[in-house]
Structure formats: structure tokens, C-alpha cells
């Protein structure tokens, strides 16, 4: 049985999460999640740069 989420289901889940955690906490969690994703992407890009920098130091 495939599990598909449509727009109405996602809205219901969002309303439940907001009711459980509150608007302030949800915005804080989403901000932290966004910064974590950004730093992860920078880390992936920086990993290639660090390898080239390490090889130049030797």
C-alpha cells in the first residue's frame, strides 16, 4: 500500500505540530533546521577545498 501525502494531509499535520509545540518553538526549530542544512552544504563544499589546501601545505 503506497503512502502518499497530499496538501490537505500536510496542512493537518502542520496544524497538529503548531498546536503541540506552539508557533514560537516551531519557528525556532525550522530556523535551526535551515541553518543546519546550510552548514552541511558548506561542509560538503568546504571538504573539497580542505583537501586541496592540505595537499598544498605538504
Secondary structure, DSSP 8 states (H G I E B T S, - for coil): ------HHHHHHHHHHHHHHH-HHHHHHHHHHHHHHHHHHHHHHHHHHHHHHHHHHH-
